[in-house]
Amino acid sequence: MSHFTRAEACAIAIAETFRGDGEILISPIGNLPAIGARLAKLTFEPDLLLTDGVASIVATVQPVGGAKGPEPIVESWMPYRSVFDCVWSGRRHVMMGATQIDRFGNQNIACIGDYEQPKAQLLGMRGAPGNTLNHPTSYWVPKHSTKVFVEKVDVVSGVGYDRAAALGERASRFHEIRRVVSNLGVFDFGTPDHRMRLASVHAGVTVDEVVENTGFELAIDGKVPETRAPTDEELEILREVLDPNGFGAKEVKG
């Protein structure tokens, strides 16, 4: 097996979050989420639906960063008003970022500090509340630290498992936080009480390193495996087809 970078390990972990999704709309936000999602479509999940970033569903997978790729083949049209029909039906999987995230998956992208007078204004709520209550949601964190993985988020943008349960059965029925992928490892919520669990560590990362950089107690079940390594075929796709200009390596070093 060829040598691979931390960014390429992250791309594999991101791709794996979409395994089994089938023919649904996926919305990966950011460079490495886009790379990982496109890798999934080119390999084990060919039925995933990708947009051109505006309103067309395209069959051909394009590289990130404006590199030259195949001629786009438009399969269908999805104007903005149609996106919500897809959201409410549950046939979408989004991967968002998280400025803060807690042990139950509550996510903050709105502000840091008190909501009435924040220290820093961020993106706002955006679509996070509707996403998390209507269809699968995953998160990508390029720099894992105690400032991101916090005991309590300052503002709840994306709804976590504890809050979804408190809202009742109608709110929690379609609520699913599939995975959190960071530059250190992969996390799920597979405990009985849906606390964040360390599912795998990337090559070269120790469990102690993850624990040290997390601001709450992670669930850890026995020996933590290593994140799946990319195959030689996947490395070729990543380097020559999807990311020839190395945008992933600019986001995650190592």
Secondary structure, 3 states (H helix, E strand, C coil): CCCCCHHHHHHHHHHHHCCCCCCCEEEECCHHHHHHHHHHHHCCCCCCEEECCCCEEECCCCCCCCCCCCCCCEEEECCHHHHHHHHHHCCEEEEEECCEECCCCCEECCEECCCCCCCEECCCCCCHHHHHHHCCEEEEECCCCCCCECCCCCCCCECCHHHHHHHCHHHHCCCCEEEEEECCEEEECCCCCCCCEEEEECCCCCHHHHHHCCCCCCECCCCCCECCCCCHHHHHHHHHHHCCCCHHHHHCCC
